[in-house]
Amino acid sequence: MVGRAGRSRPANPILAIFVVSVYVLGFAFGPVVAAPLNEICGRLPAYRVSSVLFVVFSVAYALSTNMGMLIVFHFLMGCCGGVPLTIGAGSIMDVMPTEKRGGALAIWITGPIIEPVIGPVVGGFLSEAKGWRWVFWLLTIVTGALGLVVLFVLRETYAPILQGKKAKRLRNILLPTKIFLFRPVMSVMAVYGILYILYTTFTKKMGTHSYRSTEYPSPIPSPAPRRFLLGYSYMDGQSNIKCIGSSQCLIPLQVYLVDAFTLHAASAIWASNIVRSIAATLLRLCALQMYDALELGWGNSLLGFMALILVPVPVIFRKYGPYLREQYPLSL
């Protein structure tokens, strides 16, 4: 039985031995879960989870008030303590060259061999001086400090997991590039760069002319009608230019990309932004020369005629979009 002062009173000898031996029994059951997870998730999660749980169960054991709690928590400590013994040799294999693995394994196995000799000696003195609970408080302190090292310093060493992460990072880099280069819809995005010509040249070319932008929703995801009205509104000599939602063409465009690429929507939007931004940058270089040659009226009307070409684009991609996506799969 467990005394109030933290010392043990004589009880059934067999039961007392079982309380100690059940820790070793945990070595047999812990790796049953840890070993498969180690192959699936890697060694680092196994080390981290087992270290945290070992500290938790050590605290629970030190606070136990009856024999049942002692047996259960000591068994759970063994389940967690057996994890490093199971995958430790694998970690050495991961980081050590073949010719040095023997020496490294010899050093590593020294700990489990010496522990049963030194542990009872130190635990016996500490138990006599402070009570048996302090044996586990000391164990909690030491394993807690080592657990912090495991959590913040230890890194993954299992090759398949590292290769999988590297391949995933590579896919995340290559996927937007593949969408950018091989999806036909992205080539059309470049034409939408004409939007930015207006944003960067109106203020400079209109000088003191004041204008007011009024936006109305439009169901057509193409800037053609809006650009056409914008050009001729200035040709009529009006100082108040009414732009019917020129930037709203980007809203259905974003929705289309999200619906078309689903899981890869972020990469698709990134690729569309690249295409559109590059086109806008290049078109801006010739915008001032265009307005110098054509003036604002015909210059904006030219943009309107260019945008007029885009009117059939939503219909085309609505009809042939699935076919084009099948012809250009995104698998890497």
N, C-alpha and C positions, 0 to 999 in steps of 0.2 A: 504494500500500500504506500501511498505518497503522503508524507508528513507535512504539517503546516509550515514547518521551518525550512522546507525545501529539501529535507533529508528523507531517505527511504527507510521504512521499517521492514523487518524480515517478513517475507510472504512465501507463497508457494515457490520453491526453488526452480521447478520446471518452468513456471510462468515467468519468473524473473529472467531466466536464460532466454526464453522466447522473446521477451521485450527487446533484448539486445540483438538476438539473432535475426529478428524480423527485418532489420535494416539490410542485411545481406540478401534476404529474400527479395527485397525491392530491386536488387541488381538484375534479377531475372525478368521482372515485368516491365520496368521502365524502358529498356531498349526495344521491347516489342513495338512500342509506339514511336520511339525516337529514331530507330534505324530506318524505317520506311520514309518518315518525314524528312530525314536527313538527305535521302536520295531525291526527294521531290522539291523541298524548299531550300536545301543547302545546310551547311554545318552551322553557320552563324545563328540562325533562328533557334536551332536546337540548343546551342550553348546559352543563349540569352534567356530563353524560357526556363530551362532547367536551373540556371543560376538564381533567377528571381524566385522561382517556386521553392528551391531549396532553402533560401533565406526565410521565406514565409512559413514553411513547415518547421524550421528550426525554432522560430519564435513561438509557434503554436505548441511545439513539444515542450519548450521551457515553461510555458504557462499551463500545461496540462494538470488536471486535478484528479484524474482517476486512471485506472489501468487501461481501460479501453482507449482513451485518448492517447496514452503513451504508445500503445501498439499501432494504432492507425497512423499517427503522425510520424513515428519512426519508420514505418513501412513506406510512407510517401517520401520521406527524406531519402530512403534507399533508392526509390524509383528515380528520383531526380539526380542523385549522386552517381547512379550507374550510367548516365548519359555520357559524361566526359570519358569514362572508361571505354565506352563503346565506340565513340567516334574520334577519340584522341589520336589513335594510331593512323586513322585516315587523314587527319589534319597534317600529321608529320609527313605522310606520303605526298600530300599536296605540295608542300613547300620545300622539301628536302630532295636533293638529287639522289639517284639510286645508290651511289657509292657511299653516301653519308647517312643513309636511313638507319642502318644497323646501330651506329653509335647514338643517334638521336633517340631511337626507340629504347635503347638501354637506359639512357638518362630518364626518359619519361616514365618507364615502368618502375623506376626506383621509388617513386612516391607511393604508389599502391602497396609496395612491398614493405616499406619502412613504416607506413602509417599504423598498421596493426600492432607494431612493437612500441612506437613512441606514444601513440594515442592513449592507451590505457595507463601508462606511467604518469603522463601529464594530467590526464583526467582524474586519476586517483588522488594526486596531491591537491588538485583544485577542488575536488569534491569534499575532501576532508576539511579543507580550509574555509570554503565558502558555500558548500552545499552542491548537490548534483545539478541543480538548475544552472549554476554559473558555468558549468561545462558547455552547455548549449548556448548560453549568452555569449561566451567567448567564441564559440563556433559561428554564431550569427554575425559577430563583429568582423571576424576574419573573412568569412565567405561573402559578407556584404561589401567589404572593400574590394575583394577580387571581382565581385559581380559588377561593380562600377567600371572596372577595367574591361571586363567582357562587353559591357553595354556601349562604352564610348571609344575604346581603343581597338578591340579585336575586329578583324575584317574577314570577309568571306574568302575561303580558299578553294572551295569545291569547283573543279574545272567546268563541269557541265553547266552549273549555275552561272559562273562568270561568262562563259561563252554565250549563254542564253541572253544575259543582260546586254552583252556587247552587240549581239545580233538585233535585239530590240531597239537599242539606241541607233544602230545603223539603219534599221527600217524607218525609224522616226525621222532620220535625216533624209533618206532617199525617197521616201514616199511623197513628200511635197514636190520634190524635184521631178519625180516620175509623172505626177499629175500635171506639173507645169509644162513638161516637154511633150507628153503623149496623149493628153486628153484634148480633143478638138474644141471643146467648149472654152478652154482657156485662151485659145488664139483669138476668139471673138471678144474676150474681155479687153483686149488692147484697144479696140475701137472706142470703148467707153472712156478712154483717157481724154477724149475731146472735152469732157465736162470740165476738166481742170484748166483748159485754155481760157474759159470765161472767168473763172475765179481769179486768175492771175493777171488778166489783161484789161478787165473792165475799168478798174479804178484808175489805171495809168492812162488809158486811151480816152476815157470820158471826161477827164479833167474835172471841171466844176459842175458837170451835169449831175443832177441828183436822180436817183432811181429807187424804186421800191419793189421788193420781191414779195409776191403773194403766191402761196403754194396751195394747190388744190389736189386732192387725191386723184390718182388715175389708175385704172385697172391694167394699163398697157405697160409692161416692163421694158419700155424702149423710150429713149429721150427724143425721138424724131419729132412728134407733134409739138413738144414743148420748145425744142430748139428752133423749129420753123417759125413759130409765133414770136419767139424772142428776137429773131433776126428782123422780121418785117415790122415789128413794133417800133424798132428804132429807125427803120427806113422811112416810116411815116412821120418822122420828126418828133415823136413823143419823147418827153423827158422821163416819164415814169414807165419803166419797162416792167412788164408783168410776166414773170417767169412762172409757168404753171408747173411747179414741183420738179425742177430739172434733176435734182438729186434723188428723187424718189425712185428712179430706175434702179438704184443700188439696193433698195430694200427687197424687192422680189428676186433680185439676183442672189442676195445672200440666202434667202429662203430656198431658192432652187438648189444652190450648192449644198445646203444642209440636208435637203430631202434626197438629193441625188447621190451624195457620198456618205450619208449616215455616219458610221463610225469614224470615217476619215474626213469629216466635215471641217475640222480645224485645219488640216493640211490643205484641203481644197480652197478654203478661204484665204489661207496664207499664199497659196500659189496665185489665186486671182488678184490679190493685192500686189504681188510682185509684178505680174503682167501689166496691170492697170497703172501702177506707179511708174514703171519703166516707160510705158507709152506716153504717160502724161509728162514725164520729164523731157522726153525727146520732142514732143509736140510743142512744149513751151518755148523751145529754142527757136522755132520758126514762127511763133505766134505774132510777135511784133512786126516782123517783115510782112506777114500776111495782111495784117490790118493796115500797114502803111500802103500796101499795093491796092487793096480792095476797099478800104475804109470800113467803118464799123457795120454799116448796113449789109453790104454784100459779103463782108467777112463772116458775120454771124449767120447770114443766109447760107453761105457755103457749109458752115457747120451743120446747119439744119438739113441741107441736102445729104450731107454725109450721114447724119443720124437717121435720115429717112430710109437709108439702106438697111438699117437694123430692125425695122418694123417686123419683117417676117421671121427674125431670129427666134423669138419665143415660140412661135408656132412650129418652126423646124425642130427645135430641141424637144418640144413637147411630143412630137410625133416620132422622131428618130433617136431621142435620147437613150432609151433602153438598148437599142441596137448598137449605138456607138459605145456604150459602157461595156457591152459584152465583147466588142471587138478590141477594146483596150482595157484588159483586166488590171487590177492594182496589186495583185499578189507579187511578193518579192522573193 
